[in-house]
Amino acid sequence: AQTIHQWPVAEIKAVGSPLSLGCTIKGKSSPNLYWYWQATGGTLQQLFYSITVGQVESVVQLNLSASRPKDDQFILSTEKLLLSHSGFYLCAWSTGNSDYTFGSGTRLLVI
Amino acid sequence: GDSVTQTEGPVTVSESESLIINCTYSATSIAYPNLFWYVRYPGEGLQLLLKVITAGQKGSSRGFEATYNKETTSFHLQKASVQESDSAVYYCALGDDSNNRIFFGDGTQLVVKP
């Protein structure tokens, strides 16, 4: 069975500090991978997607970057956090056929 | 543009009452939109509740159902008799497989009173 694991579960970080959020998918070869973000009280928005290792497409510009160093790994990062980065981050995978599976998410508070 | 609008929450109903959460979509740049309802129970991740990829079809799961209506661009979620365990946040979503995009509504918190 396929599993999706996100880490960390929650973070409290200072403005200006770096951030790295991770997502690992097991049991599925060459999935499409996605990052989503939801500000408190806001809409869940797609940030990035990747259909293959080393390739990432940006959907919304939020001073964040994403990388796919391995087939089963998707990393979201920034070198300098802003207050506006606070929110809930979700990773997901699909085979590109309307079958999205989401992780449990990471709650980020920037202070 | 492409977007989803759904009933603003919280929606509060009593156990065994019927439920409808409205969802309408705009898919101006998507040739073949797919429609979804996702649910997030307290303390859990986002789960697929049901999906419909063909206009005119109905999806159902756990007593919930939704019909993909292309004429009214709607995908309302209904349940005849809710249970306390249905309390959760429900998200309507619009998918575009050709561009690897999915658009979510703002979510509707459902509170079911015993």
Chai-1 contact restraints between the chains, C-beta under 6 A:
chainA,res_idxA,chainB,res_idxB,connection_type,confidence,min_distance_angstrom,max_distance_angstrom,comment,restraint_id
A,T43,B,D106,contact,1.0,0.0,6.0,A-B,restraint_1
A,L44,B,F104,contact,1.0,0.0,6.0,A-B,restraint_2
A,Y49,B,N100,contact,1.0,0.0,6.0,A-B,restraint_3
A,S98,B,N34,contact,1.0,0.0,6.0,A-B,restraint_4
A,S98,B,I53,contact,1.0,0.0,6.0,A-B,restraint_5
A,S98,B,G95,contact,1.0,0.0,6.0,A-B,restraint_6
A,S98,B,D97,contact,1.0,0.0,6.0,A-B,restraint_7
A,F102,B,G45,contact,1.0,0.0,6.0,A-B,restraint_8
A,F102,B,L46,contact,1.0,0.0,6.0,A-B,restraint_9
A,S104,B,G45,contact,1.0,0.0,6.0,A-B,restraint_10
